[in-house]
Every structure is written in structure tokens, then in C-alpha cells.
């Protein structure tokens, strides 16, 4: 089965209903060994493209990962980007904002960590938390101290969606290509993964009572994600809804989307001028004399 990135893309203007988006699809791999072979091939291709991306120094690439707890964001980032040179890639995780961060606008803390041209930046959670977790837990919004805060919910989120879309439009116009992944996990599969974190000693460290508390807000999160995806998936900065019940399949889908994104960029190695070529040949003659 060939992975077609467009099948997972939220088109601009779509009204997203996550009940209609699958959390599992037919796997693209035939066995565990086949999965490893496919992933290794994707990683090799990504490594080569990242090297070209770094050398061409023309674009920046920002990958954003959002999901419910236990959907596999960390694993996807770790496995898919395993062959990328650390000098050309940085991962940032965003949790509850600090007191200093709360003194700034909601986009400030993530904007500081945007990737430079020639590099890949990865946001494990992002500024989208401000229209997701903040929407579910309104006490966080109150702590942000917004002056003249709108009284109506719809205006608050509409304004934030507009700020996000405008930011991403600005970044795109200045060379940053943004790809956003929502790892779509079913509630049943999340339960299985939570139980595994309890039953398997090497996974105990992953388990948090806070995750179980957040599970109680499943419907509210789903509604927040649906509106967010509908409002902020654009032609230049699309969302991809990746079925996440099968971790291995999800990693292959994510890696193919990243590959397609990099392959779509107009990249080339820096042109060597005639003067530079003459200089290099002179150095060669000196070294081999």
C-alpha cells in the first residue's frame, strides 16, 4: 500500500468532524521486519534531504505535533527523525507557561524557538495549546491577564485563530514551511496504553494521574480540536490527521508526509563560482605536490 499524503490532509475550509476520520487504517507494512525496512528507508531519504536542506539554506521547516495523551508524539519524533543530523534539527516541548511567559502575548514563547533557514524545528505541542488546553481549562485563560478580554467565547477563539493563521502566513511568505500533525487516537486505544504504562515496569515513568484526569475531558478536547483544525488548516500550512492507533503505521505516514514536504522544496547545493573552483584546484595541486 502506497502512502498518499493528501489522504490525511485537512483541506482549507473543511469542516472537520473527527468521528469521520479513522484512528486506524490498513497498515502499509506486512510484518515487524517489513516495518523496520520501510522506516529505515524513509530515515535514509530524510537524512539526505535534510543535508541538502541545510546546505541550500533557503527554507526553514517547522513540524508541529499535537495529540491527546499517549498518542505517540514522542515516539514518532524519535523514530522518524533518528537519522537527521542534530546540527540541523531542534526539538522543543511546550508545557504549562512560566510566570514570565504569561507576561507576554500567547505566541511569544514559541516564536522565540522558530527554526532558522536550513534547519528543521519540531514543536512537541505548540502555540496551538492556547486554543486547545486553554479552551478546555478556562482558569488558564484567566491567569494570562488579557486586558479587555472579550466576554464571548466565540470571539476569544476566533481572534486567536486569526492570530495563528496570520503568523503562519507571515512565516510562509518569509521561507518557513509549516506542517502540522494531529495524531488521531481512539479513546479505547488510549486506555490500553495507559494500562500498559501501569503493567509494564519500564513504562511506569510515563504514567501520570494528570493524564487520567485529562481523559475525563475527552469530548471537550475533541470539540476543541475539530474547531481548531477547521479554522487553521490552510493551503500553505496544512494539518494532517494521522491515524494513531497503530504506532508503527503512524510513524510511516508521518515520515512520508515529511519526505513529500522536503521533496517539494526548490533546493540545490550552493553554486561554486569559477573563482572558487580555481581556488579549490590550486589547493589540490598544493596538497598533491
LINMOQUI-V756264 format. One record per run of one state. SS is the DSSP state (a for helix, b for strand, c for the rest). FROM is the first residue (numbers start at 0). TO is the last residue. Records with the same first field share a line. If there is no record, write none. Layout:
SS->FROM-TO / FROM-TO
//
This chain:
c->0-3 / 10-16 / 20-30 / 56-58 / 67-71 / 80-84 / 93-99 / 103-106 / 111-118 / 124-125 / 131-131 / 136-136 / 143-151 / 173-174 / 184-185 / 199-199 / 206-207 / 215-216 / 232-237 / 243-245 / 263-272 / 288-288
a->4-7 / 17-19 / 31-55 / 72-79 / 85-87 / 100-102 / 107-110 / 126-130 / 132-135 / 137-142 / 152-172 / 186-198 / 200-205 / 208-214 / 217-231 / 246-262 / 273-287
b->8-9 / 59-66 / 88-92 / 119-123 / 175-183 / 238-242
//
